C-alpha cells in the first residue's frame, strides 16, 4: 500500500482497501494535518490482537490510536476456526465486525497506513508514518504480527492458509482423514507427524531432500504407518489454492489434499528492533506475564510474541495487554 491513507474516527473505520459501510461518519485526512497527535496509547497493528487491546483501553476511557497497514498474515485463509462464537467465519468478517463494535468507543481512532519508525522520548514514544505524519503517546503496543517466509516452490505460497496449513487446531477438523502431507524434516517433521496423526491416518512426511530423521524416529513413524519421502519437490499443483498433487523434481508426482508446514518467519515490523527490544531465540518479541517487553512502556501481543497462532489467542493477548497498559497508566497517575 502506498502513502495515501485514511484517518477515521472509529465511529466508522475499516482497513485500507475495504469499502466503508453505511455507519461511517468520519472523513479522510492526512496524519500530518492533525493539530492534536498526542495519545495515551498507540497500538501498531489493527488485526485481532490490536483491536482487542484497543477495546480494553477504550472501555478504560483512554485516548487510543490504532495504526493498521491492512495486511494481515491470514489474508488468504477462507475460514477461521476454534474461536467461540465465530467458528467458521472469514477472518476479514471477524475483523470488520470487531471494528464496528469498537465504533462505540469514541476515544479510539484508527489510521490506515504504515508505521515505519518509532523512537523513545522523555514522555513516551513517537511513531513516524510513511506519509510523513507522526503521532506520540505515553505507551506503545506492538500488535504487528509476523511474515512467514515461503520456500521457493511454485504453488506453495498460493496454497498457504488454504490447503497448506500451519495449525491443526485451526483447520484440522475440516481436513480430517484426508490424504495429508507434512512438509518438514528432522525433529520438526517427527513432532508434526505425531501431532497431525491425531486427525488423519493417511499421512506422509515429505522432507524435500535427504531425510535428517534419526533411526529411532524413522522406526516410530514406520510403526504408525507414516511414510517418509525424501525426493525434492518441484512444485505444488493446485486449483485456486487447493493443492491436488505434489510434483517432484524426478518428474514423479503424488496426489495430496492437505499439506502442513511450520515455516520460518520474520517480524512484520522492524519497530521492535529499532527500540532495542529483546528478541527470543525463536524470533519472537520477548514479553513477561503482563505482555511487557524489555523496554519500559512498550508492550507486545499477538503472533509477534507468541507461538499460539490462533485468532482466539490473539484476542486474549490483546485484551490482557490493554488491561495491563491501563493499569500501568493508573499507577503512574495515582
Secondary structure, 3 states (H helix, E strand, C coil): CCCCCCEEECCCCCCCCCCCCCCCCCCCCCHHHCCCCEEEEEEECCCHHHHHHHHHHHHCCCCEEEEECCCCCCCCCCCCCCCCCCCCCCHHHHHHHHHHHHCCCCCEEEEECCEEEEEECCCCEEEEECCCCEEEEEEEEECCCEEECCCCCECHHHHECCCEECCHHHHCCCCCCCCEEEECCHHHHHHHHHHHCCCCCCEEEECCCCCCCCHHHHHHHHHCCCEEECCCEEEEEEECCEEEEEEECCCCEEECCEEEECCCEEECCCHHHHCCCCECCCCCECCCCCCECCCCCEEECCCCCCCCCCHHHHHHHHHHHHHHHHHHHHHHHC
